[in-house]
Amino acid sequence: MPSLLGSSVTVEQALRQDGAQAGTGRHQHRLQRILVVAELSLTLTMLVSCGLLLRTVFALRQVPLGFRTDHVFVIRPNLPGYKYAKLDANSTVYKPLLARLKGLPGVQSAAITTMVPLERGHAVTLQMGITNTDGKKSSSQVLVATLRAAGPELQQVLGFNMARGRYFNPQDTPDLQLVGVVNRAFAKAYEPSSGDVSQLALGMSGGPREKPRQIKIIGVVDDLHQMGIAEPSMPEIDINAAQMRPTDGFYQPTMQAHVEIALRSSREARSLIPDLNRAMREFNADLASSDIRTMDQIVEDAMGSQILAARLLESLGALALLVALAGLYSLLTYLVTLRTRELGVRLALGAQREDIVALVLRGAGTLLVTGTAIGVGISLLAVRLLHSFLFGVTQYDPLTLISAPLLLLVVGALAAWLPARRAAGLEPMEALRTE
């Protein structure tokens, strides 16, 4: 742009002006102001978008998850499928591995689960008929729910609460009736009118020679955020993994498809994870490539899109603000240089230095207010693109739409203060001798 402006100046225009003002006609000054106003308005759009996403991340962090994340570790055993496809990995690998991990110093409890909360990698949706036995009445309906197998100690690991009934315990052995629990969302959708969830009868098909096993519902778990922090809880059924057999109909889509181990420890990740890796490698060489993460990392990953967008806009917003303020400062400094003789005359005729400061700041204020006003209008249109990223805050959030313009005005005023102070410090005689 400076090259284009310079090439448009004719020789006659340059010769008719003083050296300091050569090539700086009214058209060029107007274009320079337009560029600075455009920088300010687009910068404000970035600041508003960044503010909305930062408020979204803050709102997500305040959502009650329904379970504890501190000192919780999640292990994903990577067993070769070809090697264990026809084996009962639950009894041959996972149960002995749990006993080994519980023996590590600092490990308080550990449990098998086919899906830890907030993980999107593996989910089984169950659709089946359900029979409600309510007194003398019996009715059937189709239920749709997330199916999960979990070990008895999962409640101790994650620390979730029971709304009614009990969770699994070591007394629930494979020889006894298969038990399960449901969450509040399931009970609200499918519970009988009597409110007794134990009246639900769920049938599990067995092998060709196996008698179908009934699942007895023994409790209702408080709702957890399963697939995302911003998503409501969906109906869920948890089956006791310690009771399941390879011949059960639900064994293949749960225990054989995907298994994770959740454990609680009093130790920090830095010291515990190497011990976990070593213990799994020594227990079974096939587990050497297993993945270990903390529950806090899983929660952060669940907010990944919002956090990534917020960090990106933080960087770009800060850079845009720096560029806009540099443009404003440079323009005002340039204009002060061009008006050095005029300012010297004003000072020689009795103008106070405060008047010179006010004169420069008025010009900066016009640019700032104009850029801010245009930026607010652009922001109101641009924030519609962020609708899918927002949670707990509206796209026209008043706090963000007020604080972002105020930030731009305050920082812009500070950037304008330096050229204004320089202008006020001019000596009249030196200014009058300036070409």
Phi, psi and omega in degrees: 000314176300324179295318179295318179296318181293324182286343181274353181278130178274164180297320181297320179296319181293321182287334181278353183245160176293163183301318183291338185250009180298129180077017182238062179284181183297324180297317180295319178298319180295318180295321177299318179294322179297319180296318179294318178298319178296318177300315181295317183293317179290327176297319178298322177300318177296319181294319179296315180298318178297317179298319179296319181288325176294320177293327177295314179298319178297318180295321179296323180290341180268354182287127175293121184280336183090000178208165180270147179244346184287134176059029177252131181240142181239123180251130175251098180290124180262082178275139176297123184297322183296335186273331186242014183297323183256010179254157173274087183298334181297314182273330184272335184238302193290316180296313176297325179294321177300315180298323179292316182293323179295338180278353179288145179300132177092345180281120185266323180200156180209149183207152174275145172208149178268355179195110175281154181301147175072011174260134181258002187289327186212123177213136178248123178260127183258131174229117186202170177278148180226140179248124176260123177252104185241093183068241180266355183264147177222131181221154181236147177206168179262129179249150174233119184209158174280133182255134179217142170256138184215149179277164184298332185267008182297326178295323178291327181288309186269342175069029177280164185256154174262130175283319177209157176073209183225168175260181182294153176217169183299342180286348177276091184266165180299336182282342180270175180299140180293131182244157179209166176230156177236166177263175182299321180298322176294313181299321180295326183274325191234000183290144177298163181297337179288343180082010180259102184291341180291349178280354177283132179245114180249126180261138176243121180289149178248195179287182182302327181253008183260141175281133180304137182262138176271141177258119179266123179279121186247356181189167178237125181267143172301147183298137173246156172279111189272304188258343181187150182293325182273359183256141179289161179290139178255158177304136184218143174239127175251130178251145181291112182294331182291343181261349188284145179243156178300338180275353179289146183296330183268003183291316184296313181284356180243281187293327183272340184272315185199127180225140174229158179241122177253133180220152178248137181220154175274355182266161178277161184299324185299324182265332186276319186301317176300323178293322178296315179299317180295318181296319180290323179293320179288327180290316182205122182298335179292344182264010185295331182263018181294149182262136180233126178224160173270158179293330176296323177294322179295320178296318178298319179295327179295335176259019189304314184294318179292318181294318179298314180296321180294316180293322178296314181288332174300312181294311182292323178295318178295319179295317179296320178297319179297316180295316181296317180292324176296320177295318178295314180298315181297317181296314181295320177298319179296317180293323176298319178298317179295328184260020182302314181295318179298317180294325176296320177298317180299316180293322179294330180273004174110005178293140178279155181295330176296327178292323178294318177300315180296324180297314179292319181293329177296317177298319178293321179298322178298316178295317182295313182295318179296313178297322179293317180298315178294320180297323177297317178297317178294322181298320180298332177275322186287328185293346176297333179289342182265005188303319183288344181268344189275147175210133178073009179209140179277159181291341176249049182297120184298321182299315180292318183289347176262316185289323181296311176299322178297319178299315181295319181293318181294311181292323177296322178295322177295321178294328180281339183294325182295310176297326180294319178294324178295319179296321181290340181271005180293143172269129186305317184292320178292322180294323181291335180272358183282134173271000000 
